[in-house]
Amino acid sequence: MSDRTRTWWPSAVGGLAGGATVTVAGAVLHTLVSAVPFPPIAIAQVLVRTTPGRFDSFFIDRLGHGAKQLAIVGTCIAFLLVAALLGMAIPWVRRRLAPFGATARAAAAPLAFLPLWLASVVLYSANPQWVGRLAFASITLPLYLGGGAVAGWALDRLTAPAGEQPADGSLTRRYFLRAAWLGAAGMLLGASPLGALIFRRPDPGRQRLLGVSATPSPVRTAPEDAQFASVAALTPEITSNDEFYVVNEDLIQPDIDPADWRLSVGGLVDHPLTLTYEDLKSLPMVERYQTLECISNQIGAHLMSNALWTGVPVAVILDRAGVRSDAIEVAFGSAGGYSDSMSVAKAMDQTTLIAFGMNDFVLPRAHGFPARVLGVGTYGMKNPKWLTNIEVVDRPYQGFWEQRGWSKPALVKTTSRIDTPEAGETLSGDVVPIAGVAFSGDEGISRVEVSTDGRRTWSPALLKTALSAYTWRLWLYRWTPPGPGQYSIFVRAYDGTGAVQTRVEAPPFPTGASGIDGITVTVA
């Protein structure tokens, strides 16, 4: 082993051991006291909130919910690597402090870890579920000092005279493996929901929505609707709460006690309000079927779901507050810092709700308990979850995703999807059902057409009656293949005005994806 290797490698391993110590201690602390976030997760949350929209879209498109886990794992690995680098600085710090005596030299290793602690404090993100920045700094400082002390101890052990180490020189390798395993264990514990499983309140979304009286959403049916029941693999018209898509910028979903929750209404209003959860549920409410789609949804993908929502029109609340004449927009803020806005006219429209019920259950935590915004015609990003405040403003407001380059209007584009058959499937039988869903925000769907010859000709599909003016429509086309072979199948939809879905392909960023969904199948 070269002299250079003798200098930096034991120092790096010592730093890794110190970083692993901080990781495990932070994970145990977070598990026991959830208000103190796991340090790498606190850093990861900041990184998620500051990345450009195109970057977010890239990972959401490819990994879905796994994008969150990737952010956490990546930050944990970077955390340990930085600790290893700080370990390499310990000898340099010791040399600088040597003239001040043995005590100062002993403090060199803990002091070397202070930059990592300082970075975690500076990057700390405000969150109502977490302790404040000053408390976080005070609580975690001993963890980093202890980690630095472990790094110094490990370095001394690894650079001890040859007679105090194994003859085969394996001590550094063994320390490296132990530190790596310890760091991995800390990562798993800190990123796991163990603390939530032990101490967190049960998900309120498991409870039936009782004690409310809402104006029901009228549902029309037609005799032809019965044909859809026999189509296997077709998306259920109503998505269960467990299957409803989830895309959040919060790495940890806020755990809010409804008894403590308050919805504040302020800004340019005559009478600022503060509503409790019970106050909200006592207001005039409605039920409505509505489809939500994520702006990151790709053509043919599944970040789109449909549910029965129960809520209070925002207009009811704003009427009580009294919106001033110079107001331009209404901004909605969430626990954790997320926010978005809409025009005063849209907020005052009876279709815009503060929802607290979903499919006859209490709104689940993953979908915004205690309350979320629910507007029509826009992508999901315009409907903040875990709502805590409403502010009427006299200027255009830039929401969380808009600050990262995404569309401010975020209007839903007409889209359609083939659910069955699947791409690449080999088909048999005289008649093949081709079916899926189509959606166009608040414009509705008036027609769906299917092509089985590579878009040369189009045939109309049967449409199931929509549950409301704001939901997707299921469609069905019974195809008789002309013979064996390979076929390219495409679908396109027309909105309620008769405008056809564009075939021009565009990625989700910044205004939502566009294009035509298509598959290739083989007929045996």
KAGI-V39203 format. One record per helix or strand. SS is the DSSP state (alpha for helix, beta for strand). FROM is the first residue (numbers start at 1). TO is the last residue. Records with the same first field share a line. If there is no record, write none. Layout:
SS=FROM-TO  FROM-TO
This chain:
alpha=3-32  39-50  53-63  66-100  102-106  108-112  114-122  133-158  162-164  171-191  194-199  204-206  223-230  277-282  314-321  344-348  365-367  380-382  402-404
beta=208-208  214-215  262-267  269-269  273-276  285-293  304-313  323-323  329-334  339-343  353-358  361-362  372-374  378-378  387-393  411-411  415-420  426-427  432-439  445-451  459-460  462-463  473-479  485-495  500-500  506-506  514-514  517-523
